[in-house]
Amino acid sequence: MLIDTHAHLTDGEFGGAKDIIDNMKADGLERIISVGYDLESSEGSLKLSEQNQAVYCAVGYHPSEIGRMTDDGLDKLFALSKNEKCVAIGEIGLDYHYPDTNKPVQHDGLDKMFELAENSGLPVIFHIREADGDMMKKVKDNIGKFKVGGVVHCFSGSKETALEYIKLGFYVSFTGVISFRNAEKFPEIIKALPRDRILIETDCPYLAPPPHRGEINYPKYVKYQAERIADILGEKVGEVERFTTENAYRLFAKMKRA
């Protein structure tokens, strides 16, 4: 059984995600972590997790949404983080992809997310897009706040960056991007990482892997990441399933085993 460590079950494409959750066992899924990107999606993810034993959640503000966060919203996130079904603070980070990015707002907001992570005692889920250097500096400057570590989700950086996060105590997670036609760098990165630091995810409904690229992504497609990693490492899929599942339970310690 697999764990999708990063899904957006509150997305409108899923219409409440009832079919996804009802079919988890048949789809080979043991757990799904529904990740928030603002207050509303964080609240929605927590609600789904409270209603479904196999679903857990993370709460936070995506860097592209952080400008909408209020002090009241921050307090509400902290309250959500105390729920037994909330296993992480995320997704949080820096995203410089768009030309109108307000970097100071993102940095100020990220500082508040770091404080939230420290106060909650939960691991973090980092979103990093075209901001590797600045994010690494902020993480190193605040490393004492991440006492239980975290994960760089949807990893897209270099092998050197991945190994640096490992040294800092973090995990690295891979999406369907590792199977894209232009994903030549990932075999070298994956082979270089310790197996006890690798996670898999879908980031659904985005980034569907082949043979579903261009379609809506679903948590059940996390199996393609396991298959690709097995191929890269020369391992059986069952072994990748075993160690990625163990890694997920280790990092997200509030998540109860099936």
C-alpha positions as CSV (number, residue, x, y, z in Angstrom):
1,M,0.0,0.0,0.0
2,L,1.2,3.5,-0.9
3,I,0.9,6.9,0.7
4,D,0.3,10.0,-1.3
5,T,2.1,12.6,0.9
6,H,0.8,15.6,-1.0
7,A,-2.6,15.9,-2.6
8,H,-5.1,18.8,-2.9
9,L,-8.4,16.9,-2.2
10,T,-10.2,20.2,-1.7
11,D,-9.7,21.2,-5.3
12,G,-12.9,21.8,-7.2
13,E,-11.9,19.2,-9.8
14,F,-12.6,16.5,-7.2
15,G,-16.1,17.6,-6.2
16,G,-15.5,16.7,-2.5
17,A,-13.2,13.8,-3.2
18,K,-15.8,11.2,-2.0
19,D,-15.0,8.7,-4.9
20,I,-11.3,9.1,-4.3
21,I,-11.5,8.4,-0.6
22,D,-14.1,5.5,-1.0
23,N,-11.8,3.8,-3.5
24,M,-8.5,4.2,-1.6
25,K,-8.1,0.6,-0.7
26,A,-8.9,-0.7,-4.1
27,D,-6.4,1.8,-5.6
28,G,-3.6,0.6,-3.3
29,L,-3.6,3.7,-1.1
30,E,-3.0,3.4,2.6
31,R,-3.1,7.2,3.5
32,I,-3.5,10.5,1.7
33,I,-2.3,13.8,3.1
34,S,-4.5,16.7,1.8
35,V,-2.4,19.8,1.8
36,G,-3.7,23.4,2.3
37,Y,-2.5,26.4,0.4
38,D,-4.6,29.1,2.2
39,L,-7.0,29.2,5.2
40,E,-10.0,27.9,3.3
41,S,-8.2,24.9,1.8
42,S,-6.6,24.2,5.1
43,E,-9.9,24.2,6.9
44,G,-11.4,22.0,4.1
45,S,-8.5,19.5,4.3
46,L,-8.9,19.2,8.0
47,K,-12.6,18.6,7.6
48,L,-12.0,15.8,5.1
49,S,-9.4,14.3,7.4
50,E,-11.8,14.4,10.4
51,Q,-14.5,12.6,8.3
52,N,-12.2,9.9,6.9
53,Q,-9.8,7.8,8.9
54,A,-7.3,7.3,6.1
55,V,-7.0,11.0,5.3
56,Y,-4.7,13.4,7.1
57,C,-4.0,17.1,6.4
58,A,-1.4,19.8,6.4
59,V,-2.2,23.5,6.9
60,G,-0.5,26.6,5.6
61,Y,-0.3,29.4,3.1
62,H,1.3,28.8,-0.3
63,P,3.7,31.7,-1.2
64,S,1.4,32.9,-3.9
65,E,-1.4,33.2,-1.4
66,I,0.5,34.5,1.6
67,G,-0.3,38.1,0.8
68,R,-4.0,37.4,1.8
69,M,-3.1,36.1,5.2
70,T,-4.3,38.1,8.2
71,D,-3.3,37.8,11.9
72,D,-6.6,36.2,12.5
73,G,-6.0,33.7,9.8
74,L,-2.6,32.9,11.3
75,D,-4.2,32.3,14.7
76,K,-6.8,30.0,13.0
77,L,-4.0,28.0,11.3
78,F,-2.3,27.5,14.7
79,A,-5.6,26.2,16.1
80,L,-6.0,23.8,13.2
81,S,-2.5,22.5,13.7
82,K,-3.4,21.2,17.1
83,N,-6.0,18.8,15.7
84,E,-4.9,15.1,15.9
85,K,-5.4,14.8,12.1
86,C,-3.1,17.6,11.2
87,V,0.4,16.3,10.5
88,A,2.4,19.2,9.0
89,I,2.6,22.9,8.3
90,G,2.4,23.4,4.5
91,E,2.6,24.1,1.9
92,I,4.9,27.0,2.6
93,G,7.9,28.5,0.8
94,L,8.9,30.8,-2.0
95,D,7.7,31.0,-5.6
96,Y,9.4,33.4,-8.0
97,H,7.8,32.0,-11.2
98,Y,5.5,34.9,-12.0
99,P,6.7,38.3,-13.1
100,D,4.6,40.2,-10.6
101,T,5.9,38.2,-7.6
102,N,6.1,40.4,-4.5
103,K,9.3,38.9,-2.9
104,P,9.2,41.0,0.3
105,V,5.6,39.9,1.0
106,Q,6.6,36.3,0.4
107,H,9.6,36.5,2.7
108,D,7.7,38.2,5.5
109,G,4.9,35.7,5.2
110,L,7.3,32.8,5.2
111,D,8.9,34.1,8.4
112,K,5.4,33.9,10.0
113,M,5.0,30.3,8.7
114,F,8.3,29.4,10.2
115,E,7.1,30.6,13.5
116,L,3.9,28.7,13.1
117,A,5.9,25.5,12.4
118,E,8.1,26.1,15.5
119,N,5.1,26.8,17.8
120,S,3.1,23.8,16.4
121,G,6.0,21.3,16.7
122,L,5.1,19.9,13.3
123,P,7.2,19.2,10.3
124,V,7.1,21.5,7.3
125,I,6.2,21.0,3.7
126,F,8.3,23.3,1.5
127,H,7.1,24.6,-1.9
128,I,10.1,26.1,-3.8
129,R,9.9,27.3,-7.4
130,E,12.7,29.2,-9.1
131,A,13.9,30.4,-5.6
132,D,16.4,27.8,-4.6
133,G,19.1,30.2,-3.4
134,D,16.9,32.4,-1.3
135,M,15.0,29.5,0.2
136,M,18.1,27.7,1.2
137,K,19.4,30.8,2.9
138,K,16.2,31.3,4.8
139,V,16.1,27.7,5.9
140,K,19.7,27.8,7.1
141,D,19.1,31.1,9.0
142,N,16.1,29.5,10.7
143,I,17.2,25.9,11.1
144,G,16.5,25.9,14.8
145,K,12.8,26.2,14.1
146,F,12.6,22.9,12.3
147,K,13.2,20.5,15.2
148,V,11.2,17.7,13.5
149,G,12.4,18.4,10.0
150,G,10.2,18.5,6.9
151,V,10.1,17.8,3.2
152,V,10.9,19.7,0.0
153,H,7.8,18.7,-2.0
154,C,7.7,18.4,-5.8
155,F,11.5,18.6,-5.9
156,S,12.8,20.3,-9.0
157,G,16.3,21.5,-8.0
158,S,19.8,20.1,-8.5
159,K,21.4,17.0,-6.9
160,E,23.6,19.3,-4.8
161,T,20.5,21.1,-3.5
162,A,18.8,17.9,-2.7
163,L,21.8,16.6,-0.8
164,E,22.1,19.9,1.1
165,Y,18.5,19.5,2.3
166,I,19.2,16.0,3.4
167,K,22.2,17.2,5.4
168,L,19.9,19.7,7.1
169,G,17.6,16.9,8.2
170,F,14.9,17.2,5.5
171,Y,13.3,14.7,3.1
172,V,12.9,15.1,-0.7
173,S,9.6,14.2,-2.4
174,F,9.0,13.4,-6.1
175,T,5.9,13.9,-8.3
176,G,5.0,12.6,-11.7
177,V,7.6,15.0,-13.2
178,I,10.3,12.4,-12.7
179,S,8.6,10.4,-15.6
180,F,8.3,13.4,-18.0
181,R,10.2,13.1,-21.3
182,N,12.5,16.0,-20.4
183,A,13.3,14.7,-16.9
184,E,16.8,13.6,-17.6
185,K,18.3,14.9,-14.3
186,F,16.1,12.8,-11.9
187,P,17.8,9.4,-12.1
188,E,21.1,10.9,-10.9
189,I,19.4,12.8,-8.1
190,I,17.4,9.8,-6.9
191,K,20.4,7.4,-7.0
192,A,22.3,9.9,-4.9
193,L,19.8,10.2,-2.1
194,P,19.6,7.9,1.0
195,R,16.5,5.7,0.6
196,D,15.3,6.7,4.1
197,R,14.8,10.3,2.9
198,I,12.7,9.7,-0.2
199,L,9.0,10.4,-0.4
200,I,6.5,10.2,-3.2
201,E,3.4,12.3,-4.0
202,T,1.0,13.3,-6.8
203,D,0.4,17.1,-6.1
204,C,-2.9,16.2,-7.7
205,P,-4.9,17.5,-9.5
206,Y,-1.7,18.9,-11.1
207,L,1.3,17.2,-12.8
208,A,-0.3,13.9,-13.9
209,P,2.4,11.4,-14.9
210,P,2.6,9.5,-18.1
211,P,0.4,7.8,-19.4
212,H,-2.0,10.4,-18.0
213,R,0.0,13.6,-18.7
214,G,-2.3,16.5,-19.6
215,E,-5.2,14.9,-17.7
216,I,-6.5,15.5,-14.2
217,N,-4.1,13.8,-11.7
218,Y,-5.4,11.5,-8.9
219,P,-3.9,10.2,-5.7
220,K,-3.9,6.6,-7.2
221,Y,-1.4,7.7,-9.8
222,V,1.3,7.9,-7.1
223,K,2.0,4.3,-8.1
224,Y,3.7,5.6,-11.2
225,Q,6.3,7.5,-9.1
226,A,7.0,4.2,-7.2
227,E,7.4,2.4,-10.4
228,R,9.8,5.0,-11.9
229,I,11.9,5.1,-8.7
230,A,12.1,1.3,-8.7
231,D,13.2,1.4,-12.3
232,I,15.9,4.0,-11.6
233,L,17.2,2.1,-8.5
234,G,16.9,-1.4,-10.0
235,E,14.6,-2.4,-7.2
236,K,11.2,-4.2,-7.1
237,V,8.3,-1.8,-6.8
238,G,7.3,-3.5,-3.5
239,E,10.6,-2.3,-2.0
240,V,10.0,1.3,-3.0
241,E,6.5,1.0,-1.7
242,R,7.9,-0.3,1.6
243,F,10.6,2.4,2.2
244,T,8.6,5.4,1.0
245,T,5.7,4.4,3.3
246,E,8.0,3.9,6.2
247,N,9.5,7.3,5.5
248,A,6.1,9.0,5.4
249,Y,5.2,7.6,8.8
250,R,8.5,8.6,10.3
251,L,8.3,12.2,9.1
252,F,4.6,12.7,9.7
253,A,4.7,11.2,13.2
254,K,1.1,12.1,14.1
255,M,-0.2,10.0,11.2
256,K,-1.4,6.6,12.6
257,R,-0.5,3.4,10.8
258,A,-3.1,1.5,9.0
